[in-house]
Each structure stands twice: as C-alpha cells, then as structure tokens.
Amino acid sequence: MSAGDKIKNAAEELIGKGKEAVGNATDNDKLVAEGKADQAKANVKKAGENVKDAFK
C-alpha cells in the first residue's frame, strides 16, 4: 500500500467520523449514515490494499 493511498484512506475515514459525530450532535440520522458509509468505504479500500501487499 503506497503512502498516498494510506493517507487518502485515513482522510476518508476521518471525514466519515466527523460526519458521524456532527450527525449525532444534531440528531441528523442521514449525516450519521453518510459518516458510517464513508468509514466503511475507507476500511474496504484499506483491506483491498492489504491483500495486494500480501501478494507482492
């Protein structure tokens, strides 16, 4: 996994956590769901990169 990919995935996960926190604070269920989806997407990308690295 390249450093750039790691940074992008970490940023995407951080943005998702932020959205979820703001959604929880404002009782905005849609924003909470978006945040969780962003985090899940980042985790899937991270897992895919780890698989690629395992076969190098």
Protein Blocks (a to p, Z undefined) as FASTA:
>chain_A
ZZklmmmmmmmmmmmmmmmmmmmmnopaklmmmmmmmmmmmmmmmmmmmmmmmmZZ
